[in-house]
Amino acid sequence: MRMIITRHGETEWNLIRRTQGATDTNLTDRGRAQARLLANRLVGSKIDMIYSSTLSRAIETSEIISSVINVPIIMEKDLKEYSFGIWEGKNFDALKNHYPEIYKVWESTPQTCQIPDAEHFPTYSCRVNKFIERSLEKHENDTILVVSHALTSKLMITNSLNLPEEYIHSFKVENTSVNIINFSDRVVMEKLNDTTHLKGMKI
């Protein structure tokens, strides 16, 4: 299986560095343009299925891509973003100032971090792994596109490569970036955070 992972297009909360998590936010016009540019890049990629998170920002990104490459979408709740509990809607810099001890744990070992009312991280990791396992069973010889979120995309990458989960903070997955994992003979990362299709965009 070849898995192309992307993050939804830009949202208003991305612009102001707010933690979105499980909160349903919408794309900006720039985010929609990013999705169209990604869709044009994916033409001819022989994608067999699109899997989308059930949050609006991912759904709209998926629908824009689907309309161009003519591939059906399956909504997948296990691709939703991590729920940040009381951190949702908060600016990242404010979180660092207001919750210094918790934030320090989040930055070093997120899998052990206990944010009040947040999703249990091991449970979150488990649901992401279940999606990967189901995909491998169903799409052994296929190419699939996964439209998700920053943290969930990073966790899919680290878990697929058997990397420690704290590595989610060691690389970026930007809006509509292309990240490709090949699960053939061995798991190989073919592309990471490739945004060449967005170069020169004006909006």
Buried (B, 14 or more C-beta within 10 A) or exposed (E): BBBBBBBBBBBBBBEEEBBBBBBEBBBBEBBBBBBBBBBEBBEEBEBBBBBBBEBBBBBBBBBBBBEBBEBEBEBBEBBBBBBBBEBBEBBEEEBBEEBEEBBEBBEEBBBEBEBEEBBEBEEBBEBBBEBBEEBEEEBEEBBBBBBBBBBBBBBBBBBBEEBEBBBBBEEEBBBBBBBBBBBEEEEEEEBBBBBEBBEEEEE
